[in-house]
Amino acid sequence: MVTISVQEQFGQIDIYVFDQILRGNIAAGMRVLDAGCGYGRNLVHLLREGCEVFALDEDADGIQHVRLLSESLQTGLPADNFQVGSIERMPFPDDFADVVICSSVLHFARDYGHFRTMLTELWRMVKPGGMLFCRLGSRIGMDFERVRDNVFRIGDGSEWFLVDQPMLLGLTEEMNAILVDPLKTTIVQDYRCMTTWVARKRRSRNG
């Protein structure tokens, strides 16, 4: 029996994605779409455990890295599962995935319209009964200099689209979604806040 380290098993996974795995909300056999996957930091375990993984990112180098990662783990998944593209126009049908992950992407929205376009596409991908996992910049717990509308200057000088609690709770209600967890926010070294928002799509309009 070959023993591998925890780091080999999970890679550089986001701790809040890890939490959803531990609780069984992301499990082997599920179809998982990582929208804005980067170099696949959240996919190592899912690829190892037999999830039907799809991934999309605008960075062609990142997608090539994920393809090679999948190949090295002998998943048997087609290379076409991993595509270069934008979240605003994803090449997948409605109700596509059991779980959609979007980690550290939405705060790069140019404005509210751009944010809503991305969110609409993400939600379109989620199957009834499925889950959307988002980790994004917020201003829950810290004040930031407003640049325009929902765009603020964070501690390192970057300009981010930042949500707040009323916005996320309002969007959850508007989407007729169920919060899987209360909103969880981490203040990172006094220069940014990152909030985890996890919503489940109802199986029917009434429940």
Secondary structure by P-SEA (a helix, b strand, c coil): ccccccccccccccaaaaaaaaaccccccccccccccccccccaaaaaaccccccccccaaaaaaaaaaaaaacccccccccccccccccccccccccbbbbcccccccccaaaaaaaaaaaaaaccccbbbbbbbbccccbbbbbccccccccccccccccccaaaaaaaaaaacccccccbbbbbccccbbbbbbbbbbbccccc
